[in-house]
Amino acid sequence: MEKSKVYFTREITPEAVVRMMNETGGVLTGNVAVKLHSGEVGNQNFLRPEFMSAAVSAVGGTVVECNTAYGGERDTTEKHMRTMEKHGWTKIAPVDIMDADGDIPLPVENGVHLKYNYVGKNLKKYDSMLVLSHFKGHPMGGFGGALKNISIGIASSHGKAVIHGAGDEKKIWRAKQDDFLESMAEAAGTVTEFFGGKMIFVNIMKNMSVDCDCCAVAEDPKMGDVGILSSLDPVALDSACVDLVYGSDDPGKKHLIERMESRHGVHILDTAEILGIGTRDYELIEV
């Protein structure tokens, strides 16, 4: 597999998100879904609609999300929509909680842990997808980027439990760590296959707490902002972000590195590459 192209800018503005999306050369047609993170109520680090709105408007997209598998303000469609309204997402675009009416199974080819990835039923309404991911740490995955956004993020509430349980929802939160990471990679592969390449991925390295936007109470970022990256390859994209953290001269990086290493976070990248979702071998093009 040849090197994937990953584009990088140090400019962190709404206009730069659009520019980086366009740098990939990807084309999104038909009914376009925009997957981003709605932000748990109370979280101070999630990226606001004002920052994402230009990119959402540029593709004429619908903001899509799915309900969570744990308590909070996003575990039912009613509460999730209230959160979307509270956080201002409904002011910039239509919002679709894709598992409001249930889920559909996407088969996992040659899966070790998953036979099916259960995604929000409404995913079938969309022809292409823009994936806007806030790259930061994560309490369970070590880090969250494009792969997490299209695996856990697009899975239904039920599907999230299955992934967290590495194929057995009864084992939610109790699966072995590597099994959970491998399950996320397997789930991500079903989504890229579903869209058949009609996806553009943008990672924003800003407000990089060790905690996810799903945390109502999150740690403040210890590392400074880095920039915006984009690619047609989610594996290369997440790999580039991880490498930029390690290569940074910011002493605050040690907190994010500890979170990633303590959760063996890069294992999702290795697994996703083995599954053929993308490659960790990339060319970083600064623009």
Beta strands, then each sheet from edge to edge (+ up, - down):
strand 1: 4-9
strand 2: 32-35
strand 3: 62-65
strand 4: 95-97
strand 5: 103-107
strand 6: 116-120
strand 7: 128-134
strand 8: 136-138
strand 9: 142-144
strand 10: 199-205
strand 11: 227-231
strand 12: 282-286
sheet 1: 4+ 3+ 2+ 7+ 10+ 11- 1+ 12+
sheet 2: 5+ 6-
sheet 3: 8+ 9-
end
